[in-house]
Amino acid sequence: MKRVLIVMSAADTWHRTDGTDYPTGYWAEELAAPYEQFSKAGWTVDFASPGGVLQPLDQHSADPDIAGPDCAHWVAVAEAALRRHGPLLVLGELPPGTYDVVVLPGGHGPVVDLFQDRDLGELLVDADNRGAVIGAVCHGPAGLLSAVEPDGRWRFAGRRMAAFTNEEEHMFGTAEAAPWLLANRLREGGATVTEGAAYQAHIERDGNLFTGQNPASSGPMAEAIIDASS
């Protein structure tokens, strides 16, 4: 039986370059769809975050006009999973080598804290060294930026990945005052970022790294991880 760690952001606010604060939280489908798939496969799933802080739900992900007609299902699955799990694990207290799969869901939180979280970086480097599966979806790939080697090299430079695109950020209305755009930062770090159609499922696999472009990619990414691990 596989052990999975879903690493959530602890951020509830995204500070913008125009001086505004944008409320954020976890995106329901991006947390719930992988959780649902892994649970059906009989895998054990834990949740962790910086400081063990439980991030709120991003209310946009509960709005059917934004997140689609299935959003109520994903909200229910996510909230039930988090209740069942109980207090989140503290990211900095996890022993190395514990998990077979590490997954980073989105919402805008990862571009606030996970992209520079040292504990996450160490966990990801350890996972990559062991050949453990690493998954990230939408803004979750921002967390990959934390995996910096002692010599300053980014562990995932040269890897192929998908992430929330500049086009999608503009369509969502959050690009103009963003401190930085995720796809740009990943490319600047040396990643090859591929793009599918806006808001349509698109995943990439590069060895043990599985990534998805947007919420619609969450379930397919999890399915790809399960298929590759069976």
Sequence and secondary structure as in RCSB ss.txt:
>XXXX:A:sequence
MKRVLIVMSAADTWHRTDGTDYPTGYWAEELAAPYEQFSKAGWTVDFASPGGVLQPLDQHSADPDIAGPDCAHWV
AVAEAALRRHGPLLVLGELPPGTYDVVVLPGGHGPVVDLFQDRDLGELLVDADNRGAVIGAVCHGPAGLLSAVEP
DGRWRFAGRRMAAFTNEEEHMFGTAEAAPWLLANRLREGGATVTEGAAYQAHIERDGNLFTGQNPASSGPMAEAI
IDASS
>XXXX:A:secstr
  EEEEE     EEE TTS EEE  B HHHHHHHHHHHHHTT EEEEEEGGG    B GGGG HHHH TTHHHHH
HHHHHHHHHH S EEGGG  TT  SEEEE  SSGGGTTGGG HHHHHHHHHHHHHT EEEEETTGGGGGGG B T
TS BTTTT EEE   HHHHHHHT STT SS HHHHHHHTT EEE  STTS  EEEETTEEEESSGGGHHHHHHHH
HHHH 
